């Protein structure tokens, strides 16, 4: 993935821009999609945009916190299939 970089208030060497991208990737565990760099004299102000990160649903099923049932063995799959699902009376 290529990070889109917008530099405001002055030029920056590409090596310094690459270092800011590497720092964000190391700190947050993923590369930003966009980055705004505002130059203020000898200092810079960084704003990252990592885009949308999908939300993974976690449910408690048969006493276990799970995201999907694909790691269940046959016994747990049968237990999940046979469980009683309670509704809300209206």
N, CA, C and O atoms as a CHARMM CRD file, in Angstrom:
* protein
*
  360
    1    1 UNK  N      0.85600  -1.17600   0.00000 PROA 1      0.00000
    2    1 UNK  CA     0.00000   0.00000   0.00000 PROA 1      0.00000
    3    1 UNK  C      0.90000   1.23600   0.00000 PROA 1      0.00000
    4    1 UNK  O      1.89500   1.28200   0.72300 PROA 1      0.00000
    5    2 UNK  N      0.56000   2.20900  -0.78700 PROA 2      0.00000
    6    2 UNK  CA     1.32200   3.44500  -0.84500 PROA 2      0.00000
    7    2 UNK  C      0.60600   4.51100  -0.02700 PROA 2      0.00000
    8    2 UNK  O     -0.59300   4.73800  -0.18800 PROA 2      0.00000
    9    3 UNK  N      1.35400   5.15000   0.84400 PROA 3      0.00000
   10    3 UNK  CA     0.80300   6.20900   1.68600 PROA 3      0.00000
   11    3 UNK  C      0.80900   7.52100   0.90200 PROA 3      0.00000
   12    3 UNK  O      1.81900   7.88500   0.30000 PROA 3      0.00000
   13    4 UNK  N     -0.30400   8.21600   0.91300 PROA 4      0.00000
   14    4 UNK  CA    -0.41400   9.52300   0.26400 PROA 4      0.00000
   15    4 UNK  C      0.00400  10.56500   1.29200 PROA 4      0.00000
   16    4 UNK  O     -0.58100  10.65700   2.37200 PROA 4      0.00000
   17    5 UNK  N      1.02900  11.35300   0.94400 PROA 5      0.00000
   18    5 UNK  CA     1.58800  12.31900   1.89000 PROA 5      0.00000
   19    5 UNK  C      1.34900  13.72900   1.36900 PROA 5      0.00000
   20    5 UNK  O      1.59200  14.02600   0.20000 PROA 5      0.00000
   21    6 UNK  N      0.86200  14.60800   2.27400 PROA 6      0.00000
   22    6 UNK  CA     0.64200  16.01800   1.97200 PROA 6      0.00000
   23    6 UNK  C      1.51400  16.84000   2.91900 PROA 6      0.00000
   24    6 UNK  O      1.29900  16.82200   4.13100 PROA 6      0.00000
   25    7 UNK  N      2.50200  17.56400   2.37100 PROA 7      0.00000
   26    7 UNK  CA     3.40500  18.38900   3.17500 PROA 7      0.00000
   27    7 UNK  C      2.98500  19.84600   3.04500 PROA 7      0.00000
   28    7 UNK  O      2.84200  20.36300   1.93700 PROA 7      0.00000
   29    8 UNK  N      2.78600  20.51900   4.20700 PROA 8      0.00000
   30    8 UNK  CA     2.32800  21.90300   4.23500 PROA 8      0.00000
   31    8 UNK  C      3.40400  22.77800   4.89200 PROA 8      0.00000
   32    8 UNK  O      4.05800  22.34200   5.83900 PROA 8      0.00000
   33    9 UNK  N      3.58700  23.98300   4.40700 PROA 9      0.00000
   34    9 UNK  CA     4.48700  25.01100   4.95500 PROA 9      0.00000
   35    9 UNK  C      5.95900  24.74200   4.72600 PROA 9      0.00000
   36    9 UNK  O      6.78500  25.20600   5.51300 PROA 9      0.00000
   37   10 UNK  N      6.31900  24.02500   3.70100 PROA 10     0.00000
   38   10 UNK  CA     7.73600  23.86100   3.40200 PROA 10     0.00000
   39   10 UNK  C      8.06200  22.48600   2.86800 PROA 10     0.00000
   40   10 UNK  O      7.29100  21.54100   3.03500 PROA 10     0.00000
   41   11 UNK  N      9.21100  22.38100   2.22500 PROA 11     0.00000
   42   11 UNK  CA     9.61400  21.08900   1.66000 PROA 11     0.00000
   43   11 UNK  C     10.26300  20.19200   2.72800 PROA 11     0.00000
   44   11 UNK  O     10.81600  20.67900   3.71500 PROA 11     0.00000
   45   12 UNK  N     10.18100  18.89600   2.50900 PROA 12     0.00000
   46   12 UNK  CA    10.85900  17.90900   3.35000 PROA 12     0.00000
   47   12 UNK  C     11.56100  16.91300   2.43700 PROA 12     0.00000
   48   12 UNK  O     11.03000  16.55200   1.38700 PROA 12     0.00000
   49   13 UNK  N     12.74600  16.46900   2.82800 PROA 13     0.00000
   50   13 UNK  CA    13.41200  15.43900   2.01700 PROA 13     0.00000
   51   13 UNK  C     12.61500  14.13100   2.05400 PROA 13     0.00000
   52   13 UNK  O     11.98000  13.81400   3.05900 PROA 13     0.00000
   53   14 UNK  N     12.65300  13.38100   0.95800 PROA 14     0.00000
   54   14 UNK  CA    11.91500  12.12200   0.87000 PROA 14     0.00000
   55   14 UNK  C     12.36000  11.14300   1.95400 PROA 14     0.00000
   56   14 UNK  O     11.54800  10.36100   2.44900 PROA 14     0.00000
   57   15 UNK  N     13.61800  11.17700   2.32200 PROA 15     0.00000
   58   15 UNK  CA    14.13600  10.28800   3.37100 PROA 15     0.00000
   59   15 UNK  C     13.43800  10.56200   4.70400 PROA 15     0.00000
   60   15 UNK  O     13.12700   9.62500   5.43800 PROA 15     0.00000
   61   16 UNK  N     13.18700  11.83300   5.02600 PROA 16     0.00000
   62   16 UNK  CA    12.50000  12.19100   6.26700 PROA 16     0.00000
   63   16 UNK  C     11.02500  11.76400   6.21900 PROA 16     0.00000
   64   16 UNK  O     10.48300  11.29200   7.21800 PROA 16     0.00000
   65   17 UNK  N     10.38500  11.92900   5.07100 PROA 17     0.00000
   66   17 UNK  CA     8.99100  11.50600   4.90100 PROA 17     0.00000
   67   17 UNK  C      8.88900   9.99300   5.09100 PROA 17     0.00000
   68   17 UNK  O      7.98700   9.50800   5.77500 PROA 17     0.00000
   69   18 UNK  N      9.82100   9.24700   4.48200 PROA 18     0.00000
   70   18 UNK  CA     9.83100   7.78900   4.62600 PROA 18     0.00000
   71   18 UNK  C     10.03300   7.38100   6.08500 PROA 18     0.00000
   72   18 UNK  O      9.46500   6.38700   6.53600 PROA 18     0.00000
   73   19 UNK  N     10.83600   8.14300   6.81900 PROA 19     0.00000
   74   19 UNK  CA    11.06200   7.84800   8.24000 PROA 19     0.00000
   75   19 UNK  C      9.78600   8.05600   9.04700 PROA 19     0.00000
   76   19 UNK  O      9.51400   7.28700   9.96900 PROA 19     0.00000
   77   20 UNK  N      8.99800   9.08000   8.72000 PROA 20     0.00000
   78   20 UNK  CA     7.72900   9.31200   9.42100 PROA 20     0.00000
   79   20 UNK  C      6.72400   8.19400   9.11500 PROA 20     0.00000
   80   20 UNK  O      5.97200   7.77800   9.99700 PROA 20     0.00000
   81   21 UNK  N      6.71200   7.71600   7.88400 PROA 21     0.00000
   82   21 UNK  CA     5.82700   6.60700   7.52500 PROA 21     0.00000
   83   21 UNK  C      6.24700   5.34300   8.27100 PROA 21     0.00000
   84   21 UNK  O      5.40200   4.61500   8.79200 PROA 21     0.00000
   85   22 UNK  N      7.55200   5.08600   8.32100 PROA 22     0.00000
   86   22 UNK  CA     8.06000   3.90900   9.02800 PROA 22     0.00000
   87   22 UNK  C      7.75200   3.99500  10.51600 PROA 22     0.00000
   88   22 UNK  O      7.43100   2.98000  11.13500 PROA 22     0.00000
   89   23 UNK  N      7.84500   5.19200  11.10400 PROA 23     0.00000
   90   23 UNK  CA     7.54300   5.38300  12.52500 PROA 23     0.00000
   91   23 UNK  C      6.06800   5.08200  12.80500 PROA 23     0.00000
   92   23 UNK  O      5.74200   4.41800  13.78800 PROA 23     0.00000
   93   24 UNK  N      5.18500   5.57100  11.94300 PROA 24     0.00000
   94   24 UNK  CA     3.75400   5.32200  12.12600 PROA 24     0.00000
   95   24 UNK  C      3.43900   3.83600  11.97700 PROA 24     0.00000
   96   24 UNK  O      2.62900   3.29100  12.72800 PROA 24     0.00000
   97   25 UNK  N      4.07600   3.18600  11.01200 PROA 25     0.00000
   98   25 UNK  CA     3.84400   1.76100  10.79500 PROA 25     0.00000
   99   25 UNK  C      4.30800   0.94600  11.99100 PROA 25     0.00000
  100   25 UNK  O      3.63100   0.00700  12.40900 PROA 25     0.00000
  101   26 UNK  N      5.46100   1.30300  12.54200 PROA 26     0.00000
  102   26 UNK  CA     5.98400   0.59300  13.70900 PROA 26     0.00000
  103   26 UNK  C      5.12700   0.85600  14.95000 PROA 26     0.00000
  104   26 UNK  O      4.85100  -0.06400  15.72000 PROA 26     0.00000
  105   27 UNK  N      4.70900   2.10100  15.14300 PROA 27     0.00000
  106   27 UNK  CA     3.95700   2.47100  16.34000 PROA 27     0.00000
  107   27 UNK  C      2.54500   1.89900  16.34500 PROA 27     0.00000
  108   27 UNK  O      2.07400   1.44000  17.38500 PROA 27     0.00000
  109   28 UNK  N      1.85500   1.91800  15.19200 PROA 28     0.00000
  110   28 UNK  CA     0.45100   1.52600  15.13000 PROA 28     0.00000
  111   28 UNK  C      0.22000   0.15800  14.48400 PROA 28     0.00000
  112   28 UNK  O     -0.91400  -0.32000  14.45300 PROA 28     0.00000
  113   29 UNK  N      1.26300  -0.47100  13.97500 PROA 29     0.00000
  114   29 UNK  CA     1.13300  -1.82300  13.43900 PROA 29     0.00000
  115   29 UNK  C      0.59700  -1.92100  12.02800 PROA 29     0.00000
  116   29 UNK  O      0.38800  -3.02500  11.52400 PROA 29     0.00000
  117   30 UNK  N      0.37000  -0.80100  11.38600 PROA 30     0.00000
  118   30 UNK  CA    -0.06200  -0.79700   9.98400 PROA 30     0.00000
  119   30 UNK  C      0.28900   0.54700   9.37000 PROA 30     0.00000
  120   30 UNK  O      0.39100   1.56000  10.06200 PROA 30     0.00000
  121   31 UNK  N      0.47000   0.53400   8.06600 PROA 31     0.00000
  122   31 UNK  CA     0.86500   1.75200   7.35500 PROA 31     0.00000
  123   31 UNK  C     -0.34400   2.65600   7.15500 PROA 31     0.00000
  124   31 UNK  O     -1.41900   2.18100   6.79100 PROA 31     0.00000
  125   32 UNK  N     -0.17400   3.96300   7.39300 PROA 32     0.00000
  126   32 UNK  CA    -1.30400   4.87000   7.15600 PROA 32     0.00000
  127   32 UNK  C     -1.62700   4.97500   5.66800 PROA 32     0.00000
  128   32 UNK  O     -0.74600   4.83900   4.82000 PROA 32     0.00000
  129   33 UNK  N     -2.90800   5.22100   5.36100 PROA 33     0.00000
  130   33 UNK  CA    -3.30400   5.44100   3.97200 PROA 33     0.00000
  131   33 UNK  C     -2.93800   6.85200   3.53400 PROA 33     0.00000
  132   33 UNK  O     -2.51100   7.07600   2.40200 PROA 33     0.00000
  133   34 UNK  N     -3.11400   7.80500   4.45600 PROA 34     0.00000
  134   34 UNK  CA    -2.80000   9.20900   4.17700 PROA 34     0.00000
  135   34 UNK  C     -2.07600   9.79700   5.37700 PROA 34     0.00000
  136   34 UNK  O     -2.28900   9.37300   6.51300 PROA 34     0.00000
  137   35 UNK  N     -1.21500  10.78000   5.11500 PROA 35     0.00000
  138   35 UNK  CA    -0.52300  11.46400   6.19300 PROA 35     0.00000
  139   35 UNK  C     -0.34400  12.92900   5.80800 PROA 35     0.00000
  140   35 UNK  O      0.11600  13.24700   4.71200 PROA 35     0.00000
  141   36 UNK  N     -0.71800  13.81700   6.73600 PROA 36     0.00000
  142   36 UNK  CA    -0.49300  15.24900   6.56300 PROA 36     0.00000
  143   36 UNK  C      0.66500  15.65200   7.46100 PROA 36     0.00000
  144   36 UNK  O      0.66400  15.36500   8.65800 PROA 36     0.00000
  145   37 UNK  N      1.65300  16.31800   6.87700 PROA 37     0.00000
  146   37 UNK  CA     2.81400  16.79600   7.63000 PROA 37     0.00000
  147   37 UNK  C      2.82900  18.31300   7.52800 PROA 37     0.00000
  148   37 UNK  O      2.94500  18.86700   6.43500 PROA 37     0.00000
  149   38 UNK  N      2.71100  18.98700   8.67700 PROA 38     0.00000
  150   38 UNK  CA     2.77300  20.43900   8.71800 PROA 38     0.00000
  151   38 UNK  C      4.11700  20.84000   9.30500 PROA 38     0.00000
  152   38 UNK  O      4.44400  20.47400  10.43400 PROA 38     0.00000
  153   39 UNK  N      4.89300  21.59200   8.53800 PROA 39     0.00000
  154   39 UNK  CA     6.22200  22.02400   8.96900 PROA 39     0.00000
  155   39 UNK  C      6.07600  23.34700   9.71000 PROA 39     0.00000
  156   39 UNK  O      5.50500  24.30200   9.18500 PROA 39     0.00000
  157   40 UNK  N      6.60300  23.39600  10.94600 PROA 40     0.00000
  158   40 UNK  CA     6.58900  24.60700  11.76900 PROA 40     0.00000
  159   40 UNK  C      8.01800  24.88000  12.23600 PROA 40     0.00000
  160   40 UNK  O      8.39000  24.50700  13.34900 PROA 40     0.00000
  161   41 UNK  N      8.81400  25.52600  11.39400 PROA 41     0.00000
  162   41 UNK  CA    10.21000  25.77200  11.73800 PROA 41     0.00000
  163   41 UNK  C     10.99100  24.46800  11.77000 PROA 41     0.00000
  164   41 UNK  O     11.07600  23.75900  10.76800 PROA 41     0.00000
  165   42 UNK  N     11.57300  24.15200  12.95400 PROA 42     0.00000
  166   42 UNK  CA    12.33600  22.90800  13.11100 PROA 42     0.00000
  167   42 UNK  C     11.45800  21.73600  13.53000 PROA 42     0.00000
  168   42 UNK  O     11.94800  20.61200  13.64000 PROA 42     0.00000
  169   43 UNK  N     10.17600  21.97500  13.76500 PROA 43     0.00000
  170   43 UNK  CA     9.27300  20.92200  14.21200 PROA 43     0.00000
  171   43 UNK  C      8.25700  20.58400  13.12200 PROA 43     0.00000
  172   43 UNK  O      8.00100  21.37400  12.21300 PROA 43     0.00000
  173   44 UNK  N      7.69200  19.39300  13.24300 PROA 44     0.00000
  174   44 UNK  CA     6.63800  18.98300  12.32200 PROA 44     0.00000
  175   44 UNK  C      5.45600  18.48200  13.12500 PROA 44     0.00000
  176   44 UNK  O      5.61100  17.96900  14.23400 PROA 44     0.00000
  177   45 UNK  N      4.27800  18.63600  12.55300 PROA 45     0.00000
  178   45 UNK  CA     3.04900  18.12400  13.15400 PROA 45     0.00000
  179   45 UNK  C      2.51700  17.05400  12.21000 PROA 45     0.00000
  180   45 UNK  O      2.31900  17.30800  11.02200 PROA 45     0.00000
  181   46 UNK  N      2.28400  15.84600  12.74800 PROA 46     0.00000
  182   46 UNK  CA     1.86900  14.71500  11.92500 PROA 46     0.00000
  183   46 UNK  C      0.40900  14.35900  12.19300 PROA 46     0.00000
  184   46 UNK  O     -0.02500  14.30200  13.34300 PROA 46     0.00000
  185   47 UNK  N     -0.33600  14.12300  11.12800 PROA 47     0.00000
  186   47 UNK  CA    -1.71900  13.65200  11.22500 PROA 47     0.00000
  187   47 UNK  C     -1.84800  12.42500  10.32500 PROA 47     0.00000
  188   47 UNK  O     -1.59000  12.48700   9.12300 PROA 47     0.00000
  189   48 UNK  N     -2.25600  11.30200  10.93600 PROA 48     0.00000
  190   48 UNK  CA    -2.37500  10.04500  10.20500 PROA 48     0.00000
  191   48 UNK  C     -3.83600   9.72500   9.91900 PROA 48     0.00000
  192   48 UNK  O     -4.72100  10.06300  10.70500 PROA 48     0.00000
  193   49 UNK  N     -4.08100   9.06900   8.78500 PROA 49     0.00000
  194   49 UNK  CA    -5.39500   8.52700   8.45800 PROA 49     0.00000
  195   49 UNK  C     -5.17900   7.07200   8.04300 PROA 49     0.00000
  196   49 UNK  O     -4.59400   6.79200   6.99700 PROA 49     0.00000
  197   50 UNK  N     -5.66100   6.15300   8.88400 PROA 50     0.00000
  198   50 UNK  CA    -5.46900   4.73500   8.61900 PROA 50     0.00000
  199   50 UNK  C     -6.64900   4.11900   7.87400 PROA 50     0.00000
  200   50 UNK  O     -6.62500   2.93200   7.55000 PROA 50     0.00000
  201   51 UNK  N     -7.66400   4.90200   7.60600 PROA 51     0.00000
  202   51 UNK  CA    -8.83000   4.37600   6.91500 PROA 51     0.00000
  203   51 UNK  C     -9.68200   3.53900   7.85000 PROA 51     0.00000
  204   51 UNK  O     -9.49800   3.54900   9.06700 PROA 51     0.00000
  205   52 UNK  N    -10.60300   2.82700   7.26500 PROA 52     0.00000
  206   52 UNK  CA   -11.56100   2.02100   8.03200 PROA 52     0.00000
  207   52 UNK  C    -10.93800   0.67700   8.39000 PROA 52     0.00000
  208   52 UNK  O    -10.39100  -0.01000   7.52800 PROA 52     0.00000
  209   53 UNK  N    -11.02300   0.31000   9.65200 PROA 53     0.00000
  210   53 UNK  CA   -10.58900  -1.01700  10.08800 PROA 53     0.00000
  211   53 UNK  C    -11.84500  -1.81500  10.40900 PROA 53     0.00000
  212   53 UNK  O    -12.66300  -1.38400  11.22200 PROA 53     0.00000
  213   54 UNK  N    -12.00400  -2.97300   9.77800 PROA 54     0.00000
  214   54 UNK  CA   -13.23800  -3.73300   9.99200 PROA 54     0.00000
  215   54 UNK  C    -13.40000  -4.17300  11.44500 PROA 54     0.00000
  216   54 UNK  O    -12.43200  -4.50700  12.12800 PROA 54     0.00000
  217   55 UNK  N    -14.64000  -4.16300  11.88900 PROA 55     0.00000
  218   55 UNK  CA   -14.98100  -4.55800  13.24900 PROA 55     0.00000
  219   55 UNK  C    -15.29400  -6.05400  13.25000 PROA 55     0.00000
  220   55 UNK  O    -16.10200  -6.52600  12.45100 PROA 55     0.00000
  221   56 UNK  N    -14.65100  -6.79000  14.15000 PROA 56     0.00000
  222   56 UNK  CA   -14.90200  -8.22400  14.25400 PROA 56     0.00000
  223   56 UNK  C    -15.79800  -8.48600  15.45300 PROA 56     0.00000
  224   56 UNK  O    -15.46100  -8.13400  16.58400 PROA 56     0.00000
  225   57 UNK  N    -16.92000  -9.09700  15.19900 PROA 57     0.00000
  226   57 UNK  CA   -17.88600  -9.39200  16.24600 PROA 57     0.00000
  227   57 UNK  C    -17.39800 -10.57900  17.07600 PROA 57     0.00000
  228   57 UNK  O    -16.97400 -11.59400  16.52400 PROA 57     0.00000
  229   58 UNK  N    -17.45800 -10.45000  18.38600 PROA 58     0.00000
  230   58 UNK  CA   -17.11300 -11.53800  19.29300 PROA 58     0.00000
  231   58 UNK  C    -18.35400 -11.86600  20.09700 PROA 58     0.00000
  232   58 UNK  O    -18.99400 -10.98000  20.66400 PROA 58     0.00000
  233   59 UNK  N    -18.68900 -13.15200  20.14100 PROA 59     0.00000
  234   59 UNK  CA   -19.87300 -13.59800  20.86500 PROA 59     0.00000
  235   59 UNK  C    -19.46700 -14.61700  21.92000 PROA 59     0.00000
  236   59 UNK  O    -18.43300 -15.27500  21.80300 PROA 59     0.00000
  237   60 UNK  N    -20.29300 -14.73800  22.94900 PROA 60     0.00000
  238   60 UNK  CA   -20.09700 -15.79900  23.93600 PROA 60     0.00000
  239   60 UNK  C    -21.03300 -16.93900  23.54500 PROA 60     0.00000
  240   60 UNK  O    -22.25600 -16.81600  23.61800 PROA 60     0.00000
  241   61 UNK  N    -20.43000 -18.04200  23.13100 PROA 61     0.00000
  242   61 UNK  CA   -21.20200 -19.21500  22.73800 PROA 61     0.00000
  243   61 UNK  C    -20.69900 -20.39500  23.54500 PROA 61     0.00000
  244   61 UNK  O    -19.50500 -20.69500  23.55200 PROA 61     0.00000
  245   62 UNK  N    -21.59800 -21.04700  24.21100 PROA 62     0.00000
  246   62 UNK  CA   -21.31900 -22.22900  25.03800 PROA 62     0.00000
  247   62 UNK  C    -20.15600 -21.98200  25.99500 PROA 62     0.00000
  248   62 UNK  O    -19.33500 -22.87100  26.22300 PROA 62     0.00000
  249   63 UNK  N    -20.08800 -20.78100  26.55000 PROA 63     0.00000
  250   63 UNK  CA   -19.07600 -20.45400  27.54900 PROA 63     0.00000
  251   63 UNK  C    -17.76400 -19.96000  26.99700 PROA 63     0.00000
  252   63 UNK  O    -16.84500 -19.70400  27.77500 PROA 63     0.00000
  253   64 UNK  N    -17.62700 -19.81200  25.68300 PROA 64     0.00000
  254   64 UNK  CA   -16.37700 -19.37300  25.07100 PROA 64     0.00000
  255   64 UNK  C    -16.60800 -18.07800  24.30200 PROA 64     0.00000
  256   64 UNK  O    -17.66300 -17.89200  23.69500 PROA 64     0.00000
  257   65 UNK  N    -15.62600 -17.18700  24.32700 PROA 65     0.00000
  258   65 UNK  CA   -15.67100 -15.98900  23.49700 PROA 65     0.00000
  259   65 UNK  C    -15.08900 -16.34800  22.13400 PROA 65     0.00000
  260   65 UNK  O    -13.92500 -16.73600  22.02900 PROA 65     0.00000
  261   66 UNK  N    -15.90100 -16.21600  21.09700 PROA 66     0.00000
  262   66 UNK  CA   -15.45800 -16.61300  19.76200 PROA 66     0.00000
  263   66 UNK  C    -15.85800 -15.55900  18.74100 PROA 66     0.00000
  264   66 UNK  O    -16.82800 -14.82400  18.92600 PROA 66     0.00000
  265   67 UNK  N    -15.09800 -15.50300  17.67100 PROA 67     0.00000
  266   67 UNK  CA   -15.45200 -14.65000  16.55100 PROA 67     0.00000
  267   67 UNK  C    -16.16700 -15.46000  15.48600 PROA 67     0.00000
  268   67 UNK  O    -17.14700 -15.00300  14.89800 PROA 67     0.00000
  269   68 UNK  N    -15.66700 -16.67500  15.23900 PROA 68     0.00000
  270   68 UNK  CA   -16.29100 -17.58000  14.27200 PROA 68     0.00000
  271   68 UNK  C    -16.31800 -18.98200  14.87500 PROA 68     0.00000
  272   68 UNK  O    -15.64300 -19.25900  15.86600 PROA 68     0.00000
  273   69 UNK  N    -17.09600 -19.84400  14.27200 PROA 69     0.00000
  274   69 UNK  CA   -17.22900 -21.20900  14.77000 PROA 69     0.00000
  275   69 UNK  C    -16.30700 -22.19300  14.05900 PROA 69     0.00000
  276   69 UNK  O    -16.35200 -23.39000  14.34200 PROA 69     0.00000
  277   70 UNK  N    -15.47700 -21.71200  13.14500 PROA 70     0.00000
  278   70 UNK  CA   -14.67100 -22.62000  12.33100 PROA 70     0.00000
  279   70 UNK  C    -13.62000 -23.39900  13.12400 PROA 70     0.00000
  280   70 UNK  O    -13.13200 -24.42200  12.64200 PROA 70     0.00000
  281   71 UNK  N    -13.26100 -22.94300  14.32500 PROA 71     0.00000
  282   71 UNK  CA   -12.26600 -23.65800  15.12500 PROA 71     0.00000
  283   71 UNK  C    -12.90400 -24.63500  16.12000 PROA 71     0.00000
  284   71 UNK  O    -12.19600 -25.32000  16.85800 PROA 71     0.00000
  285   72 UNK  N    -14.23300 -24.69900  16.14000 PROA 72     0.00000
  286   72 UNK  CA   -14.92000 -25.62800  17.04700 PROA 72     0.00000
  287   72 UNK  C    -14.78300 -27.06000  16.53100 PROA 72     0.00000
  288   72 UNK  O    -14.79300 -27.30100  15.32400 PROA 72     0.00000
  289   73 UNK  N    -14.65300 -28.01000  17.46800 PROA 73     0.00000
  290   73 UNK  CA   -14.68400 -29.41400  17.07100 PROA 73     0.00000
  291   73 UNK  C    -16.13800 -29.83600  16.89000 PROA 73     0.00000
  292   73 UNK  O    -17.04800 -29.03800  17.11500 PROA 73     0.00000
  293   74 UNK  N    -16.36200 -31.09100  16.48500 PROA 74     0.00000
  294   74 UNK  CA   -17.72300 -31.54900  16.18100 PROA 74     0.00000
  295   74 UNK  C    -18.64400 -31.48000  17.39500 PROA 74     0.00000
  296   74 UNK  O    -19.82300 -31.15500  17.25500 PROA 74     0.00000
  297   75 UNK  N    -18.11800 -31.78200  18.59400 PROA 75     0.00000
  298   75 UNK  CA   -18.92700 -31.72500  19.80500 PROA 75     0.00000
  299   75 UNK  C    -19.41700 -30.31500  20.09700 PROA 75     0.00000
  300   75 UNK  O    -20.59000 -30.12200  20.41500 PROA 75     0.00000
  301   76 UNK  N    -18.52500 -29.31600  19.99200 PROA 76     0.00000
  302   76 UNK  CA   -18.91000 -27.92200  20.23000 PROA 76     0.00000
  303   76 UNK  C    -19.85800 -27.42300  19.13500 PROA 76     0.00000
  304   76 UNK  O    -20.76500 -26.64100  19.41800 PROA 76     0.00000
  305   77 UNK  N    -19.66200 -27.85600  17.91500 PROA 77     0.00000
  306   77 UNK  CA   -20.57600 -27.45900  16.83700 PROA 77     0.00000
  307   77 UNK  C    -21.98400 -27.98300  17.11400 PROA 77     0.00000
  308   77 UNK  O    -22.97100 -27.27400  16.91900 PROA 77     0.00000
  309   78 UNK  N    -22.06300 -29.24100  17.57300 PROA 78     0.00000
  310   78 UNK  CA   -23.37200 -29.82500  17.89200 PROA 78     0.00000
  311   78 UNK  C    -24.00400 -29.10200  19.08100 PROA 78     0.00000
  312   78 UNK  O    -25.21200 -28.86800  19.09900 PROA 78     0.00000
  313   79 UNK  N    -23.17800 -28.74700  20.08000 PROA 79     0.00000
  314   79 UNK  CA   -23.69100 -28.01800  21.25000 PROA 79     0.00000
  315   79 UNK  C    -24.24600 -26.66400  20.82700 PROA 79     0.00000
  316   79 UNK  O    -25.29500 -26.24400  21.31700 PROA 79     0.00000
  317   80 UNK  N    -23.56000 -25.98400  19.93200 PROA 80     0.00000
  318   80 UNK  CA   -24.01800 -24.67700  19.45100 PROA 80     0.00000
  319   80 UNK  C    -25.30900 -24.82400  18.65600 PROA 80     0.00000
  320   80 UNK  O    -26.20900 -23.99100  18.76700 PROA 80     0.00000
  321   81 UNK  N    -25.39900 -25.88100  17.85600 PROA 81     0.00000
  322   81 UNK  CA   -26.58800 -26.10800  17.03000 PROA 81     0.00000
  323   81 UNK  C    -27.82000 -26.40800  17.89400 PROA 81     0.00000
  324   81 UNK  O    -28.93000 -25.99600  17.55800 PROA 81     0.00000
  325   82 UNK  N    -27.62200 -27.12800  19.00800 PROA 82     0.00000
  326   82 UNK  CA   -28.73000 -27.55800  19.85900 PROA 82     0.00000
  327   82 UNK  C    -29.10500 -26.55800  20.94000 PROA 82     0.00000
  328   82 UNK  O    -30.07100 -26.78300  21.66900 PROA 82     0.00000
  329   83 UNK  N    -28.37900 -25.47900  21.06300 PROA 83     0.00000
  330   83 UNK  CA   -28.65500 -24.54500  22.17000 PROA 83     0.00000
  331   83 UNK  C    -29.97100 -23.81600  21.96300 PROA 83     0.00000
  332   83 UNK  O    -30.43100 -23.65100  20.83300 PROA 83     0.00000
  333   84 UNK  N    -30.56500 -23.38600  23.04900 PROA 84     0.00000
  334   84 UNK  CA   -31.82500 -22.64600  23.01500 PROA 84     0.00000
  335   84 UNK  C    -31.50300 -21.16600  22.95000 PROA 84     0.00000
  336   84 UNK  O    -30.80900 -20.64200  23.82100 PROA 84     0.00000
  337   85 UNK  N    -31.99200 -20.49700  21.94100 PROA 85     0.00000
  338   85 UNK  CA   -31.76700 -19.06600  21.78500 PROA 85     0.00000
  339   85 UNK  C    -32.94700 -18.31900  22.36700 PROA 85     0.00000
  340   85 UNK  O    -34.08600 -18.51900  21.94300 PROA 85     0.00000
  341   86 UNK  N    -32.68400 -17.47000  23.32500 PROA 86     0.00000
  342   86 UNK  CA   -33.75200 -16.74900  24.02900 PROA 86     0.00000
  343   86 UNK  C    -34.04200 -15.43300  23.34300 PROA 86     0.00000
  344   86 UNK  O    -33.12800 -14.74600  22.88600 PROA 86     0.00000
  345   87 UNK  N    -35.29300 -15.08700  23.27300 PROA 87     0.00000
  346   87 UNK  CA   -35.71300 -13.83200  22.67400 PROA 87     0.00000
  347   87 UNK  C    -36.23800 -12.87900  23.74000 PROA 87     0.00000
  348   87 UNK  O    -36.30400 -13.22700  24.91900 PROA 87     0.00000
  349   88 UNK  N    -36.60200 -11.70600  23.32500 PROA 88     0.00000
  350   88 UNK  CA   -37.16500 -10.69700  24.22200 PROA 88     0.00000
  351   88 UNK  C    -38.67000 -10.66600  23.99100 PROA 88     0.00000
  352   88 UNK  O    -39.13500 -10.50700  22.86200 PROA 88     0.00000
  353   89 UNK  N    -39.42500 -10.82300  25.07900 PROA 89     0.00000
  354   89 UNK  CA   -40.88900 -10.79900  24.95700 PROA 89     0.00000
  355   89 UNK  C    -41.35800  -9.37600  24.69200 PROA 89     0.00000
  356   89 UNK  O    -40.86600  -8.43600  25.31500 PROA 89     0.00000
  357   90 UNK  N    -42.28100  -9.21300  23.79600 PROA 90     0.00000
  358   90 UNK  CA   -42.71700  -7.87700  23.42600 PROA 90     0.00000
  359   90 UNK  C    -44.08900  -7.68100  23.67900 PROA 90     0.00000
  360   90 UNK  O    -44.61600  -6.59900  23.42000 PROA 90     0.00000
